[in-house]
Each structure stands twice: as C-alpha cells, then as structure tokens.
Amino acid sequence: MAADVLLSVQGLTTVFDVGATPLVAVNDVSFDIRKGETLGLVGESGSGKSVTAYSLLRLVQPPGRIAGGRVVFQGRDLLTLPEKEMCGVRGAGIGLVFQEPMAALNPVMRVGRQIGESLVVHGLASSREARDRAIELLRAVKIVDPETRVDDYPHQLSGGMRQRVMLAVALACKPPLVIADEPTTALDVTVQAQILDLLREMKNTFDLSLLLITHDLGVIAEVADRVAVMYAGRIVEEGPVRTIFRAPAHPYTRGLLASIPHGRTGERLVAIDGVVPNLAHLPPGCAFAPRCASRLADCERAVPPEVRLADDHRARCVLHAATGAGADR
C-alpha cells in the first residue's frame, strides 16, 4: 500500500441473508482514498453506495453482514478489530455525515450536547469543555449565533442547519477521514451550494480526506478529485474526475453523464432505459447488459473483468477487454 493511502478497501463484499439465497449488496468492491483526497462514489439509488459506507464502519445491521474483504485504515484492518477498538475508530478516526439528519440526530437532545458527546466519549474533553468546543464547531460550520443555537433541539433548526450540525458532529474529534452520505439530498439548490462550499472549506481547514457519496454527478464535478461509479453492488469505472467526464469508458457512466440537464430550452432530457435490477434476480454476466445499447453476446455470459485503461483509470466492461492495459480482477 502506498505511503499516502489513508484508506484501502480490497474485495469488500456485504450480503443480506433474506430468503434462500443471500443478496449481495456490495460485491467485491475495491478502492483507495489518499491523504487529502476527495473520492466521489456515485450511482443510482439501490446501487450499494450507502451499504458500502456503513460496511467500512461495520455499522451494517442484521440480516446484513460483511462476507469478505479488507478495509485497511491507517495500517489496521477494520474488519478484524475487536469491537472496543472499532468504537475508537468511529468518530475519532472516521467521521460520518448521515443522509438524513433528522433521523440521525436525537430529537430530545440539544444539538450542542450531541456535537460534544463524541469528545466526551473519546476522552478528548470534559462536559464543560465539550460545550465550548461545540460552540466553536457551530461557528466553523457557519451557523449564526452559535452561543444560542447550541441549546436548540433538532426540530428548531432548518434542514440546512441540521446538515451543518451533522457536519459539526463528524468533525468534532478532528478525524482524518469523513464519509458524507448524500449530504445535499432534500435541500434546495441554494442550500446545496452552501453545503458543498462548506465541505470544501472544512476539507482544507481540517486537512480531511473525504468519501463523498451521491447520485449527482454535478456534485462530483464540483467537489471530488476522483470518482468511482457503482452499479448493482459493483464499481464499474474509477478514475480522475476530469478523465471520467471527458472520456467515460463504461456505458453506464456515459448514460449518467448524458442524463445531466444542460438547461437549454426545449431540449429533451436523456434517460437510461430500464431500472436498476433487483439484487435477488441479477441478470447473468454484466448486470448493466439489459439496459446497455452497446451490449455484446459476451456481456451476458460472464461478469466482465476490471480492465486498467491507464494507471489511474479502470473500467469493468468487455468493450475494453482487448484494448486495455490488462485485467486486474
């Protein structure tokens, strides 16, 4: 593992034991996040993005379970750590910004106490010090009048303010890595832009690495350094944002980029035909084949190998099997 790699995920597989056959929600997923880097994980709803995030922190609840792989963070495999040590990683090592702040925040606990709780749990501050630190963090995430807002309950805050509180919670212990799961979902366009600006600012201020999970390629274009495109539990393409946007290699990535509205009056919106397949009834071979206009006979016979198109660009597609630099997996 390279010296600048903070998190290395290798062959991560997460299944849900429902029915006779386990459903594979995350299937042999591998990626690295370097120090100071933002990796965007993008895909439609149901592609496995959030399950991947919860798997990294071992937060998958039964009937879900992590069936295989390695998650190496700062030299330790998180999947083999005792639960007591894993509790020390959550919050202090890896912060998590949940997708739904109103569901994640305790409705009967003041937000200041929720921000400071992890500081107290990890032994980084006393209760009084934690309150002062909570006020500092509220100020850092641009909440007006933090000395008053620190005593508010979540229902007294707007959606954008609750998302800022979630970010303050994730940053409280100054973790080197933050996972942000759909941080702009359900926010209006103006507030989305404010949250994205705040993420960029916090990344620089706190020297963070960031795993940004979203279905919005526009968000990826603004914030991420590299992007991994996920479909039906697998990463089908990964590379630098500029490369992926200029020369997407996988038909699914091309479809996602083509579906972005360009704002021209009267222009018909482009959509990908079909829907994400049911994990209980995945098609043989490439899961995207039934929706793919470029499919070949080989697409339906076996799962395509991951092909390295360049040192930092990979795709899982038979269209590149003969022209790539070699199959990695």
N, C-alpha and C positions, 0 to 999 in steps of 0.2 A: 504494500500500500504506500502510495506517495506520501511524502512528509507533510504536504499541505492539505491532505484529505482529512476532513474532520469527521465525516460520517461515510461509511462504506456499507452499502446494502448488497448482499450477494445471495441470489436464489431464494428470496423471501416468498414463502407460499403460505397462504391463510385460507382455511376451509371452514365451512359451516356444516355441522353434522345434522342435517334435516333430511328425513326420508332415507331410502335405502342407499343412495349414493351421495357422498359429501359434495357440497357445492364449492367449487374453487373460486373464491372471490379475488384473490391475489395469486398470480400464477408465475412463479419463477422470475420475480422482479429483481433487477439489479441496477444500481446507480450509485454514484458518488456525489458528495457535496464537499467542495473545498472551502477552506477558511476564507471568510469574507465574500462568499459567492451566494447568489440567489438562483436556486433551481426551481423552475416552474413545472408543476405536474398538472397536465391538462387533459381533459376528456369529457365526454358527455356524462350526465347523471347515470349512475349504475356501472361505471367503468372500473370502480375499485379504488378510487383516489383516497377517499376518507378511510376506508378499511386499511389501506397502506399506512396512513398516518397513525392510526390507532395501534397497528401492529408494531410500529417502530418503538412505541412506548409501552407495549404489552398491556394495552387497555381494551383489547377485544374481549367481549363478554360471551359466555356460553349461549348458544351452541357453537359459537365461533372458536377457533383455536389456530395457533400458529403451527403449521405442519412441518416446516423446514426452512432452512436458510440461515444466514448470519446477518447480524446488524452490529457492525463494529463502530463504536463511538469512542473517540479518544483512546483507542487501543484496547477497549474491552468489548467483548461480545455481549450485548444487552440481553440476548435470548438465553444466555446461560447464567446470568447474575441471580443470586438469591433475591427474593422479593424485597428484603430490607435494603439491600444496596440499590435496587431498582428505584425504590422510593426516593433515594437520594439523587438519582438522575433526573426524575420528573420534577420540573420546576427549576432546580438549580443547574442542571446540565442542559436540558432541553425544555424550552417553554412551548406551550400550546395555546393558540388562539382558536377557540372553538367556533364552529359555523353559526351557531345560534346563541348569542349572548344571553338572551332572556331565559333560555333553558339551562345554560351553563352556570349563570350566576345564581346564588342563593337568594330567593326573593325576600327572606326575612332577616337578612344580614346586611348591615350598612356596607357600602362599596369600599370604604376605606379599610374596614376590618378584613374584607375579602382580599384586598390587594396585599395587606400586611401579613396575612395568615401564613403564606409560604416562607416569609422571612423568619417568623417565629418558629415554624416547624423545622426549618433547616438550621436553626440556631444562629441566624445572622443578625438578629435584633431582638430587643425586649419589646413588650407590648407598646410602651410609650414611644420607643424609637421607631417601631413599625408604623405607627400613625403618622409621625413626622415624615417618614420615608414615603408613605402613601400619598401625602400631600405633594411631595416633590415629584412623584411619578405622574400624578394627575396633571400637574403643571407641565411636565415634559410632554405629555400626550395632548396638550393644547386644550384642556378643559378649563373654561373660565371660572374664576372664583373657587379654586380647589379647596381652600380652607373651609368653605361652606359645603361644597359638593361631597367632601369626604364622608359626611354624615348622612348622605342621601341613601335611599333604598333603590334598587334597580328600576322599579316601576316609575320612579320620579324622573328618570333620565330618558332622553330621546334614543332612538335606535343607534344613531351615530355616536352618541356619548357612551352608550353601553358597549359599543365595539371598541371605543378608546379605553374604557375601563378594562376590557378583556386584554387589550394590548399591554396595559399597565401591569396587570396580573402576571402576564407571561414574561415581562421584563424585570419583575421585582428583584429576582435573585441574580440578575445580570448573566443569564445563560449564554453560552457561545452560539447556540443554535435555537432558532424559533421556527415552529411549524405553524403556519397560518392557513387554516382550512376555510376556504371560501370567505375571506374576511370582508368582502364587499357585497355579499348576497343580501337581497331585500333592502338595500339602501338606495336612495335616489341618486341620480347621476352626480349632482354637486357634492354630496357627502361621500360618494365613492371616490371621487377625485381627491378629496381631503384625506381620506384614509390611506390611499395609495401614496400621496405625498408624505404622510406621516410615517408610513412603513419605510420609505426611502430614507427619511431623516433619522429615524430610530436606528436603522441599519448602520448608518455612518456614525452616529453618536455613540452607540453601544458596541460597535465593531462586531456586528452579528453576521452569522450565516443564516440563510433563510430558505425554508422549503415552502413555497407558495402554491397552494392547491386551488385550482379554479377551473371553471368551464369556459372562461372568457379569454380568448387569445389577445384581445385588446389589452387586458390587464397584463398578460405575459409580455407583450411588446413594450410596455411602459416600465416594468419593474425587473424582469428576470434577465440573467446573464445566459443561462442555458435552459432548455425546455425538454421535458420527457413527455411524449404523447402516449396516453394509456387507452386501451380498448379491450373490453371484456376480460379484465384482470391482467393483461399483459402490456408491457411497454413495447409499442410498435415502432417508435422512432425517438431518437435522442440526439441532440446536438446544440451548438450555439444558436441563440435566438435569431441572429442575423442570417445564419445559414438556413435554418428551417423556414424562415419567412421568404427568403429569396429562392431557395431551391428545395422545396419539400420533396422527400423521396417516397413516402408512403401514400397510397391513395386516400387513406383516412385523413391524414394531415392535410392533403390538398383539399379535401372536402370541407374540413373545418375552416380553412383559410378562405375558401370560396364563399362560405356562408356568412362571412362578416359583412354587414351592410356598409355600403360605400357612400350613402347619403345622397345619391343622385336621384332627382325627382323622376318618378315613373319607371325606375329600374326594378325589374323583377328580382325578388330575393331568391337566392340559390339555397337549396336544402339537400342533405344527403338522403337518398331514398331509404326507406325501411327504418327499423328501430334497432337499438342495442339488443342482442339476443338474450334470452333467458339463460341464466347460468346452468340451469338444470337440463337444458336442451341445446347445448352449443353445437353448431354445425361441425362436421369433420374437417380437419385441415385448418385453414385460416378462418378465424371467427368473423372476419370482415367480408369474406368472399361473397355471401349472399347480397351484400349492398354495394359491391365494388364493380364499377364499369370496366375495369381493366383486368378482371379475373381471367385466369387461365385454368386449364384442366388440372394442373399440378396444385393449384390453390386448395382444392377440395380433397386432396389425398393425404397431406401431412401438414403439421404446423410448420410454417416457414422458419428456417434458421435465421438468427440475427446476423446481418452482414455488415462489416465495417466498410463504410464508403470512404471515410477519411479517418485520421487519428481521433477526431472528436465528433464524428458523425456516424450514427448507426441506424439501421432500419431492419425490420423483420418483414421481408417481402420477397417473393420469388422473382419479381421483376428485376431485382438486383443481384440474384444469386450467381449469375455468370459474370457480372461486371465488377462486383465489389472486391475489396482487398482480402476478403476471407470471412468465413463464418466463424463467429465466436462461440455461439451456443446453438 
